[in-house]
Structures are given as C-alpha cells and as structure tokens.
C-alpha cells in the first residue's frame, strides 16, 4: 500500500517554563488520525464500491468522527457522506471495469490532504478438479496470483435447498491452488449446488500521526457444482 502526501507542513514549537499554554498544545499534537477504508469489486455485475470513515484522538474507539470540509474522493469521483452510529461514513459505488488499484483522496487542497492507494487482487476464473467429493475433498485452482500472507480466500457454497455455508483458507499459498480436506465438507448436501469465491486482503499501516486500516474484497462469479460421495 502507498500513502502519498502532496502537502506536508512542519512546525517547530519552542517551549519554555514561562509558557502556560504548552500543555494543551502538546495534547493536541498527540492526537492521531485513524483512517478506515473498504473496497469491494463484484465480477459478475462489474461494480466497484468504496467506503471510508475517519476518527481523530488518542485511540480509534474514543476518537472524534472527522468530516473533511473539502470532501473525500474515490477513484476520481466524490463520495457521499452519511452519518452513521458514532461515525461519518463516506461511500461511493459505480459500474467500472476492474483495475488492481483504487485511490482514496482526503480533503483535497487542504493542509491535511493525503491520498491512499488500495490494492485488490482478482480471481478471473476458477475450477474444481475431479468434482466436489465429500469423501475425497476438493482441489481448487484459479487464474490469478498466489494468496499472500495478508490474504484469505472464502469459499461460499449454496446447496439445492438454498442453504449456505463457507470455508475460509488463510494465505499464503505457494501456487494459485488449494486443497480442501473432506473433514471440512461434512455440512455439504449431495446433489446440485453453486460456489463463488471472495478474495480478501487486509492491511494496517502507521505513518506520522496517521493509522490506516484497509480491507479489499474481490467477489467472483458463481459456478454450478455437483456434490458426490
């Protein structure tokens, strides 16, 4: 992940014992901006969604919700701000072709302006070798890069009675392929069903008074499956 700062201001404050207002200034300087970003891409619908919210304070829970006067932008377009419980949520959603990086820009032209680039790794196609077998397990392969250590792969199954369950695979992987043991398939029912994947990425960064938390999710199209013994 990359954070860029087009405007960077440094102030040097000289303190002495005769300055009674030094303590409030020190407390204010120690406040941290906590920035939270979410990115989702839907392969079938070709839609991208971005969300962000911000707090400022000593910790992310007790901090004050931030409303940037110049707004927040996602992938070059403005985000709508809605008040939620305890936070001010910025949101944007639109139809778009997939790309591997989307940019958030906070408070353009403000003295505290900054940008954040969030990556999202796709799975363009996937398949199951030799079918879905409750006794032999599943060999899943996909077109795309290996899972890295910050990623997980979620397999979401739906059976012929519209009952759903999921299996989570934590990265890293040495290849674009995973094996799911039969012990994890006990909830599956025999017969027809469907499967789609969600590739999730999580990131945390700390940079000069700025703590960033980010999640990106890529949702694949679904495929039909047949569960056998």
N, C-alpha and C positions, 0 to 999 in steps of 0.2 A: 504494500500500500504506500502511497506517496501523498504527503501533505505539502502544499506549496503556499507560501506567504508572500503575496505581491506587495503588501505594505508592512513594513517592520519598523517599529518605533522603540527606541531605548531611552529611558530616562534615568538619570543618576540623581539620587536624593541624598544630600549630605545632612546627617543628623547630629545634633549636639544636645547636651543636657538641658539647654535653655529653651528647647522646642517642646512645648507641652502637647502639641497635636501629633507627635510622631507615632504614638501607639495606634490610633485609628488608621493612619496611613499604612502601617505595617500589616495590620489585619486585613485591610482591603487588598493589598498586594498579594497576599497568600491565597486569595480565592482562585479556584480552579474552574475552568470551563469544561463541563462534561458533555461531549457530543456523541449522539447515538444515531447510527444510520442503518437503514434496511433497504435491500434491493431484491426484487423478485422478477424473474422472466418466465413467461408461460410460452412454451414452444408451440403448442397447437394454436393458440389464439394470437401469437406474435404480439404479446403485450408486455410492457415493462412498467414496473411500479417502484417508486422511491418514497421512502418515509424518513423523517429526521425529527429529533427533538433535542433540546439543549437545557442544561442547568448550570448555574454558577454558584459556587460556595465551597465549603470545606470538604463535602462529600456528595456523592451523586443522589442520595436519597433526600437529604435535608436542603439541598441547594434550591435556589430560586429559579423558576422557569424563565427562559430567555425568549424574548420576542424581538427579532432583529428588525430595526427600522427600515432597512433597505431590502428586506426580504431574504429568502433562501431560494436558490435555483438548482434544478436537477436536469442534467443533460441539456443545458442551454435554455430551458424553459422555467418559468416561475412555478413555485409550489404554493398551494393553498394552505393557509394556516387555520387550524381548528382547535378550539380549546377542549381539552380532554381532562379527565380527573388528575389533578396535580401536575399537568404539563400542557405545553402548547405544541401541537403536532403539525408538522409540515408534511404535505402529501401531494404527489403527482402521479398520474397514470395515463399512459397513451399507447397507441399501436406503434410498433417500431421493429425494424429488423434487428437481429441480435448483434451485439458487439461485446467484446471482452472486458471493457472498462467503461464505467459511467462516472461522471463527475458531479459532485455537490459543491455549490459555491455559496458561502455565507456572507451576508451583509456587504455586497459589492460596493466599492468606493468608500467604505467606512474604515476607520483607523484599525478596527479589529477584524477586517476582512481576511478570509482564508478559504482555501479550496481543499477538497478531499476526493481522491480517486479510488473508487471501489471496484475491485476485480470480481468477475463471475466466470466460472469455468463451466462449459457446456457438456452435455452428452447428446450428440446429434442423433445417434441410433444405438440401439442395444438389442441383444437377443439372448435366449437361453438355449444352451447346447443340450441336446438329447431330452428336451422336455422338462416339465416340473414333476419330479418324483418325490413322494413323501418318504420313501424308504432309502433313496439314493442321494437325495439332496438336489441342489441347483447349482449349475455352473453358469454364471452370468458374465457376459462380455459386453463392452460398449466401445463406441467410436468417440475417442477423446483422450485426454491425458490421464495419467495415474492420479489417484487420490493423494493429496499431500497430508501432512500431519495436522493441519488446521481444518481438514475437511471430513465430512461424513456423508455416506450415501444411505438414503432412506428408501426402502422398497415398500410400496403401498399396494397391497393386494385387495381385490374385491371378488367374492365368490358369486355363484349363480343365484344366491338369495340376498344379494346386495349387502352382505356382511363384510366388514373391512378389518384388516389388521396390518401392522407394519413390522419390518425388520430393519434395524439400524446397523450399518457397517462403518466402523471408525477407521479413518486413514492413519498412516499411509499405506498404499499398496505398491507392489513392485511392478505392476502392469495394469492395464485397463481391464481387469478381470478379477472376480471374487467367487469363492465357493461358499455356499450356504449349507451348513450341515443339516441333516434330516431332523435332528433334535429341535431345531428352530421352526420346523414346519408342522408341528402337531396340531395347530389351530386350523390348518387348511382343510377344506372340504373337497372331496373328489368331484370332478366334473369341470365345467367351463368356468372361466373367471377372467379377470383382467389385471394388468400390472402397469404401474408407471413409477418413475424414479424421481427423487428430489436430491439434487447435489447441493449440500450446504457448506458454506465457508464462514468461519468466524475469525475475527481479528481484534486485537487490543493493542493500542499504542499510547505512549505518553511522550509529549513533546512540549517543553517550556510553558507550563501552565495550562496545557490542553490535553485532556484524556479522551481518547476516541475508542468507541466500541462499534463494531460493524458486523453485519450478517448479510450474506447474499445467498439466494436460493434459485436454482435453475430447475424448473418443472418440465419433465419430458412429456411427450405424447404417450398415450397408453397403448399396450398391445394385448391381444387376446391370448389366453393361456388355457391349457388343459391339464388339470391335476390328476396324476395317475399314481398307482401304487409303486 
